[in-house]
Amino acid sequence: MAWITEPLTFYAMLGAGLGLCLALFISLKRENARLRHLLEQDRRLTVGKMEEFRESMVRLQHQLEESQPDIVTAGDSYAAESPPAQLAHLHKRSLALRMHRHGETAEQIAATLNIPRNEVELLLKVHKTALEQA
């Protein structure tokens, strides 16, 4: 009860508390700045790797065009017809294979992805054959 009557003790405790809050605030700001710096480095690295990948894909495309121009032009006309349908099909295919690896049956996969069961079975057979040949 003496601390209530002694205002100096009260102000000393208040000052110590405020000092600790300030120290905590400063340490949090430093940690935040460090994490932002690391995030920016990671973003730059990712952008750089993406650019490298894009350049290698362009190089490969040019090499393919030079080696087999008739195949590339046929593939380009097919890709120009329906890119969203192709992407959706590839996405469903990868999902179906992933679901199969997790132990789901062809019927469950077909119902989940809203595709015919025989298409799922064919996909699984082709995938199994490709794995056996590899």
C-alpha positions in Angstrom: 0.0 0.0 0.0 3.0 2.2 0.3 3.3 2.5 -3.5 0.0 4.2 -3.6 1.1 6.8 -1.2 4.5 7.2 -2.9 3.9 8.9 -6.3 7.5 8.5 -7.2 7.1 4.7 -7.2 4.0 4.9 -9.3 5.6 7.1 -11.9 8.7 4.9 -12.0 6.6 1.8 -12.6 4.6 3.7 -15.3 7.8 4.8 -17.0 9.3 1.3 -16.9 6.1 -0.1 -18.4 6.1 2.6 -21.2 9.8 1.9 -21.8 9.1 -1.8 -22.2 6.2 -1.1 -24.6 8.5 1.2 -26.6 11.2 -1.5 -26.7 8.7 -4.1 -27.9 7.3 -1.7 -30.5 10.8 -1.0 -31.9 11.7 -4.7 -32.0 8.5 -5.5 -33.8 9.2 -2.7 -36.4 12.7 -4.1 -36.9 11.4 -7.7 -37.3 8.7 -6.4 -39.8 11.3 -4.6 -41.8 13.6 -7.7 -41.9 10.7 -9.8 -43.0 9.7 -7.3 -45.7 13.3 -7.3 -46.9 13.3 -11.1 -47.1 10.0 -11.2 -48.9 11.2 -8.7 -51.4 14.4 -10.8 -52.0 12.3 -13.9 -52.5 9.9 -12.0 -54.9 12.9 -10.8 -56.9 14.4 -14.3 -57.1 11.0 -15.7 -58.2 10.6 -13.1 -60.9 14.1 -13.8 -62.1 13.5 -17.6 -62.2 10.2 -17.0 -64.0 12.0 -14.9 -66.6 14.7 -17.5 -67.1 11.9 -20.2 -67.5 10.1 -18.0 -70.0 13.3 -17.4 -72.0 14.1 -21.1 -72.1 10.5 -21.9 -73.2 10.9 -19.3 -76.0 14.2 -20.9 -77.0 12.7 -24.3 -77.0 9.8 -23.1 -79.1 12.2 -21.6 -81.6 14.2 -24.8 -81.8 11.0 -26.8 -82.3 9.9 -24.4 -85.0 13.2 -24.7 -86.8 13.4 -28.5 -86.5 9.7 -29.3 -87.3 7.8 -26.3 -88.7 4.9 -28.4 -90.0 4.1 -29.9 -86.6 4.3 -26.6 -84.8 1.9 -24.9 -87.2 -0.6 -27.7 -86.8 -0.3 -27.5 -83.1 -0.7 -23.7 -83.2 -3.9 -24.0 -85.1 -5.3 -26.5 -82.6 -4.2 -24.3 -79.7 -5.8 -21.3 -81.3 -9.2 -23.1 -81.6 -9.9 -23.6 -77.9 -7.2 -22.7 -75.3 -9.6 -22.5 -72.4 -11.0 -26.0 -73.2 -7.5 -27.4 -73.4 -6.5 -25.9 -70.1 -9.7 -27.1 -68.4 -9.1 -30.6 -69.8 -5.5 -30.7 -68.6 -6.6 -29.4 -65.2 -9.2 -32.1 -64.9 -6.7 -34.7 -66.1 -4.2 -33.8 -63.4 -7.0 -33.7 -60.8 -8.2 -37.1 -61.8 -4.7 -38.6 -61.6 -4.1 -37.0 -58.2 -7.5 -38.3 -56.9 -6.5 -41.8 -58.2 -3.2 -41.6 -56.4 -5.2 -40.8 -53.2 -7.2 -44.0 -53.7 -10.5 -42.8 -55.2 -12.3 -45.0 -57.7 -13.0 -44.1 -61.3 -16.7 -43.6 -60.4 -15.9 -41.2 -57.6 -13.5 -39.3 -59.8 -16.0 -39.0 -62.6 -18.7 -37.8 -60.3 -16.5 -35.3 -58.6 -15.1 -33.8 -61.8 -18.3 -34.1 -63.8 -16.8 -36.2 -66.6 -17.8 -39.6 -68.1 -16.6 -42.6 -66.2 -15.2 -44.3 -69.3 -13.1 -41.2 -70.0 -11.6 -41.5 -66.5 -11.0 -45.2 -66.9 -9.3 -44.5 -70.3 -7.1 -41.8 -68.7 -6.1 -44.2 -65.9 -5.3 -47.0 -68.3 -3.2 -44.7 -70.5 -1.4 -43.3 -67.4 -0.7 -46.9 -66.1 0.6 -47.9 -69.6 2.9 -44.9 -69.7 4.3 -45.7 -66.3 4.9 -49.3 -67.2 6.8 -48.3 -70.3 9.0 -45.7 -68.5 
